[in-house]
Amino acid sequence: MEIDNIGFYDKLSVFEKKAEAADKNKDDAQLMEVCREFESIFLNMLFKEMRNTIPDGGLIPKGTGTEIFEDMYYEEISKELSNREGLGIAKMLYEQFKSGYRVNR
């Protein structure tokens, strides 16, 4: 399994900065947004790994354009899912961070 480390660490550092800001500001909404972003990143990675299990081939050959489109598609699907109920990861993280960071209730 190969993961795009540059993109992953870039998103992770943004996530960490936002989590620290939510802790510093003691902001419930900001903390929930950070948790949703984390779930979105997780879902995006999950979709990409699932796509890698599909064998190449078929009627239409895949090129760079197709790969870029699929990456963008999975990223948007991940964002939409996490902004709705998603897998519930955001809610679980929120509850965990809320108790640990002592965010205003």
N, C-alpha and C positions, 0 to 999 in steps of 0.2 A: 504494500500500500504506500503510495507516494502522495504526499500532501504538499501543496504549494506553500512553502514556509514563509516566503516574503509576504504574501497576502495575508496569511494567517497571523503572523506576528504584528503586522500593521494594524489589523482589526483588533487584535488582542490588546495592543497598547492603547488604542482609542477607548476600548472597553474599560481598561484599568483606570484611565484618566477620568472617565465619566463616573465610574464607581467611587473613586476618591472624592470627586466633586459632590456627589450625592451624599456621601458621608459627612463631608465638611459642611454642606449647607443644611443637612438634616431634612432633606426634601423627599417626601414620599413619592410624588409623581416622577421625579427625576430618577429615583431608585428603580421604580417599576419600568421606566423606559430603558434603563441599562439592562435590566433582566430580560426584557423583550428583545433587545439587540443581541444579547448573548444567545438566546434561543434561536434567533434568526441565523446567526453565524453557525450554530450547531446544525440546524436543519439544512443549510446550504451545503455544508461539508457532507452531511448524510446523503443528500441527493446526488452530489457529485460522485461519491463512492458507489452509490447504487448504479449510476449511469456507467461507471467503469466495469461493472459486471456484465453489461450487455455486449455480446460479441459484435465485432465490426462486420460489415457486409450489408447486403440488401440491394435494392434496386437503385437507390440514389447514393453515390459515394459521398462520404462526409469529408469536408474540408475545414480550413481554419475558420471560415465564416460561420459554418454550422456550429462549431465548437464555441465560438464567441457568443452566438445567439443562445445556445443552450445554457451557457454560464450565466448570461444576463437573465434568462427565463427562470432558472432555478433560484437566482438571487431574489428576484421579485416575488416568486412563489413563497420563498422562505420568509420574506418580510411580511407578506399578507397573512400567512399562517400564524406568525408570532404576534401580529397585531390583533388577531382574533383570539380564540382559545389556544390554538397551537397544540402542543403536546402536554402542556401544563408545567413545563420546565421553568418558564418565567415566573409563574406563581409560586412554585416551590422555592426557587432562588430568592424571590422577594421576601417570603416569610422567613427564610433562613437569615438573610442579610438584615432584615428589619429587627430581628431579635438580637443579632450580633452588633449592629451599628447603632442601635438605640435611636432609630429615626422617630420623629414625632408621629404619634398615632392619631 
